[in-house]
Amino acid sequence: MTPSQKKAVQRHRARQKQKGLERMELAVPQQDRNTLRRVASRLREGGDDADRLRMVIASALAGEELINFKQFLEMAPLEDLEFERSTEAGIRDIGF
């Protein structure tokens, strides 16, 4: 790496640190790599999604009871989505 490249990396890392971000290196199974990248990205973005994600992760790591699917949906940002549900009784054909 050239001296100018090293300086550019140092300046970039300094800017990230000023934003409150910290550089980390993780060793994870390959199958989890993309998931952890998405988690890190969501946490960097901040906002309600990041807060919910922190809560779920903290809960799971603390050994507390994990949330069920209904609780997960209640936490999800679904305000602008509309769902339709058929009220017809009977057997539905489900294709696999």
Order of alpha helices (4+ residues) and beta strands (2+ residues): alpha-alpha-alpha-alpha
